[in-house]
């Protein structure tokens, strides 16, 4: 099995027009596609608004669980992208949505950031665990047993995300909660790392989830890309979406593009973020089926390059 990526630079105007008319909904990643840090990338905001002017739905999907949808929505507005609150999907929101769908009425232990707890509160769900929880100076096996004996009996779910205040005591609590077979176990995403510079790499959420799975032998339901649950949640909120008429835009092949391919969406890779065109060519040449599934249908240097083509369509 093989898959090849079509370059926009090799397409004529009629082919590009046909492509733009082939979808009604855009599902797009954010960092590396729409913005870097707090700055929009080129004409990305104008492209997003041009999509809407053409009657297309734009839905945002991000693996960032450190912020709530309200915080993200403010950023979309401030940077000129617009969109409704209900158009934003991130693992923080999906955690709350998942539990509400289950009619969950217990507490949640959160090894993660305030974005998760803000969404839980928005959904009327109680939580514990946020913030520092250092190991006591008299740590011993007896202390560990005392911690396990005094866990909150009302906790019915553990959520693991990105936690800057991770401690060994938190891991003991999480592992002890998950020793209960009925405990729900959710993970925000499996992003492995965030490259900052040649000599600085930030461990991603997969680091935290790996620590817990090794300690417990349990594996969570992963809420974020590239797993299907995020698209299932999108369709739960937007049931009109037709996968075959939906375009997934992303900059990272093993999350964004793989997510799109798994969910039966058209996929567009932009070179303004993590992965380059060279990365795609390496995937195309691979004999590994997992690599092939990460090959996008189309590649564009950056999203803003679509603007003149969209402007032509709006004149029709």
C-alpha positions in Angstrom: 0.0 0.0 0.0 1.2 3.5 -0.8 -0.1 7.0 -0.7 1.3 10.1 -2.4 0.8 13.8 -1.5 -0.3 16.3 -4.1 1.5 19.6 -4.1 -0.5 22.7 -4.7 2.3 24.1 -6.8 1.6 21.2 -9.3 -2.1 22.0 -9.6 -3.7 24.3 -12.1 -6.5 26.8 -11.3 -9.3 24.4 -12.3 -7.9 21.6 -10.0 -7.6 24.0 -7.1 -11.1 25.3 -7.7 -12.3 21.6 -7.8 -10.5 21.0 -4.5 -12.0 24.0 -2.8 -15.5 22.9 -3.9 -15.0 19.4 -2.6 -15.6 20.1 1.1 -18.2 21.9 3.2 -16.5 21.7 6.6 -12.9 22.6 7.6 -11.5 21.0 10.7 -8.2 22.7 11.5 -5.4 22.5 14.0 -4.3 25.8 15.5 -0.6 26.2 16.6 1.6 25.9 13.5 -1.3 26.3 11.2 -3.2 29.4 12.3 -0.7 31.0 14.6 2.7 30.8 16.3 2.7 31.8 19.9 0.4 34.9 19.9 0.9 35.9 16.3 -1.2 34.7 13.3 0.7 33.1 10.5 0.6 35.2 7.3 -2.9 35.6 5.9 -4.3 32.6 7.8 -7.0 34.7 9.5 -8.2 36.0 6.2 -8.4 32.5 4.8 -10.5 31.3 7.7 -12.9 34.2 7.3 -13.0 33.6 3.5 -14.0 30.0 4.1 -16.9 31.3 6.2 -17.9 33.8 3.5 -18.2 30.9 1.1 -20.6 29.2 3.5 -18.2 26.6 4.8 -18.1 25.6 8.5 -14.8 26.0 10.3 -14.1 23.9 13.4 -11.0 24.2 15.5 -9.3 21.1 17.0 -6.3 21.3 19.2 -4.5 19.0 21.6 -3.8 21.9 24.0 -5.4 20.9 27.3 -3.8 23.6 29.4 -6.5 26.2 28.4 -10.3 26.2 28.5 -12.4 26.9 25.5 -13.2 30.3 26.8 -9.5 31.2 27.0 -9.0 29.8 23.5 -12.0 31.6 22.1 -10.6 34.9 23.3 -7.4 34.2 21.4 -9.3 33.4 18.2 -11.2 36.7 18.5 -8.1 38.7 19.4 -6.1 37.3 16.4 -9.0 37.8 14.0 -10.1 34.2 13.4 -13.5 34.5 14.9 -15.9 31.6 15.3 -18.4 30.5 17.9 -17.6 29.0 21.3 -19.1 25.7 20.2 -16.6 25.5 17.3 -13.6 24.8 19.6 -12.7 21.3 20.6 -9.8 20.5 22.9 -9.1 17.6 25.3 -10.1 19.8 28.3 -13.6 20.2 26.9 -13.7 16.6 25.7 -13.0 15.3 29.2 -16.1 17.1 30.5 -18.2 16.1 27.5 -17.2 12.5 27.9 -18.2 12.4 31.6 -21.4 14.2 31.0 -22.3 11.7 28.3 -21.8 9.0 30.9 -24.0 10.8 33.4 -21.0 10.8 35.7 -21.8 12.2 39.2 -18.6 11.6 41.1 -15.4 13.5 41.6 -12.5 13.7 39.2 -8.9 13.5 40.2 -6.9 15.7 37.8 -3.2 15.3 37.1 -3.1 18.2 34.7 -3.7 21.9 34.2 -6.4 24.4 35.0 -7.8 24.2 31.5 -9.2 20.8 32.4 -10.6 21.9 35.8 -12.3 25.0 34.3 -14.1 22.8 31.8 -15.1 20.4 34.5 -16.5 23.3 36.5 -18.4 24.6 33.5 -20.0 21.2 33.2 -20.9 21.1 37.0 -18.4 18.4 37.8 -16.3 18.3 41.0 -12.6 17.8 40.9 -9.5 17.5 43.2 -5.8 17.2 42.6 -4.9 20.5 40.8 -1.9 22.4 42.0 1.2 21.4 44.0 1.3 18.2 46.1 4.9 17.7 47.3 6.2 14.6 48.8 6.4 14.9 52.6 9.8 15.0 54.2 9.1 11.9 56.2 8.3 9.8 53.2 8.2 6.1 53.8 6.2 3.0 52.7 4.0 3.6 55.8 3.3 7.1 54.6 2.5 5.8 51.1 0.1 3.2 52.6 -1.6 6.0 54.7 -2.0 8.0 51.5 -3.7 5.0 49.8 -5.9 4.4 52.8 -7.2 8.0 52.8 -8.0 8.5 49.1 -11.3 10.2 48.5 -13.9 7.5 48.1 -16.1 9.8 45.9 -13.5 9.9 43.1 -14.7 8.0 40.1 -12.4 9.2 37.3 -8.7 10.0 36.8 -7.7 12.4 34.0 -4.0 12.7 33.1 -2.8 15.7 31.1 0.1 18.2 31.1 1.0 19.0 34.7 3.9 21.4 35.5 3.5 20.5 39.2 3.8 16.7 38.8 5.1 15.0 41.9 5.8 11.5 43.1 2.9 11.9 45.6 0.5 12.6 42.8 1.7 9.5 40.9 1.1 7.4 44.0 -2.4 8.8 44.3 -3.2 8.3 40.6 -1.8 4.7 40.7 -3.8 3.9 43.8 -7.0 5.3 42.4 -6.6 3.3 39.2 -6.1 0.1 41.2 -9.9 0.3 41.5 -11.2 -1.6 38.4 -14.2 0.6 38.1 -12.2 3.8 37.9 -12.6 5.7 34.6 -9.2 6.6 33.1 -9.0 9.5 30.6 -5.8 10.9 28.9 -5.8 14.2 27.1 -3.4 13.4 24.3 -0.2 11.6 23.4 2.0 14.4 22.1 5.5 13.3 22.9 7.5 16.5 22.9 7.7 20.1 22.0 10.9 21.2 20.3 11.9 24.7 21.5 15.4 25.0 20.0 18.3 22.7 19.1 19.3 22.2 22.7 15.8 22.5 24.4 13.0 20.0 24.2 9.9 20.1 26.5 8.5 16.6 27.3 4.8 16.4 26.2 1.7 14.9 27.8 2.7 11.4 26.6 5.5 11.5 29.2 2.9 11.8 32.0 0.6 9.2 30.6 3.5 6.7 30.1 4.5 7.1 33.7 0.9 6.2 34.8 0.4 3.3 32.4 3.8 1.8 33.4 2.8 2.1 37.1 -0.7 0.7 36.7 -0.8 -1.5 33.6 -3.9 0.5 32.5 -4.4 2.5 29.4 -6.6 5.5 29.1 -9.2 6.6 26.6 -7.2 9.2 24.7 -9.3 12.3 23.9 -7.1 14.2 21.5 -5.7 13.7 18.0 -4.9 11.4 16.3 -7.5 9.2 18.0 -11.1 9.1 16.7 -12.8 10.3 19.9 -12.2 13.9 19.1 -14.0 13.6 15.7 -16.8 11.6 17.4 -17.2 14.5 19.8 -17.2 17.0 16.9 -20.0 15.0 15.3 -21.9 14.8 18.6 -22.0 18.6 18.7 -22.3 19.1 14.9 -24.3 16.0 13.6 -24.6 17.5 10.1 -21.0 16.9 9.3 -20.3 14.5 6.4 -16.7 13.1 6.7 -16.3 12.8 2.9 -17.1 16.5 2.6 -14.7 17.5 5.4 -11.1 18.8 5.2 -8.6 18.3 8.0 -5.8 20.9 8.0 -2.7 20.4 10.1 1.1 20.8 10.4 2.0 17.6 12.2 1.7 14.4 10.2 1.5 11.9 13.1 -1.3 13.7 14.9 -3.2 16.0 12.6 -2.9 14.1 9.3 -3.2 10.7 10.9 -6.3 11.9 12.7 -7.8 13.0 9.4 -7.0 9.8 7.6 -8.4 7.7 10.5 -11.6 9.6 10.4 -12.1 9.4 6.7 -11.4 13.1 6.0 -9.6 14.8 3.2 -6.2 16.0 4.6 -4.2 19.2 3.9 -0.7 19.6 5.3 0.8 23.1 5.7 4.5 23.6 6.1 4.4 26.4 8.6 4.7 24.3 11.6 6.4 21.1 12.8 6.7 18.8 9.8 8.2 19.8 6.4 7.7 18.5 2.9 10.9 16.5 3.3 9.2 14.7 6.3 6.3 13.8 4.0 8.6 12.5 1.3 10.2 10.2 3.9 6.8 8.9 5.0 5.9 8.2 1.3 9.0 6.2 0.9 8.4 4.1 4.0 7.3 0.5 3.9 5.6 0.9 7.3 1.8 1.1 7.1 1.7 3.4 10.1 3.9 5.9 8.3 1.8 5.7 5.1 -1.3 6.6 7.2 0.5 9.8 8.1 0.9 11.0 4.4 -1.5 13.9 3.6 -3.6 14.2 0.5 -2.3 17.7 -0.2 0.5 20.0 0.8 0.7 23.8 0.9 3.5 26.0 2.2 1.2 27.9 4.5 -2.6 28.4 4.8 -2.4 32.0 3.5 -1.5 30.8 0.1 -5.1 29.8 -0.5 -6.3 33.4 -0.2 -6.2 34.4 -3.8 -8.0 31.2 -4.9 -10.7 31.8 -2.3 -11.1 35.4 -3.4 -11.7 34.1 -7.0 -14.5 31.9 -5.7 -16.2 34.7 -3.8 -16.5 36.7 -7.0 -18.6 33.9 -8.7 
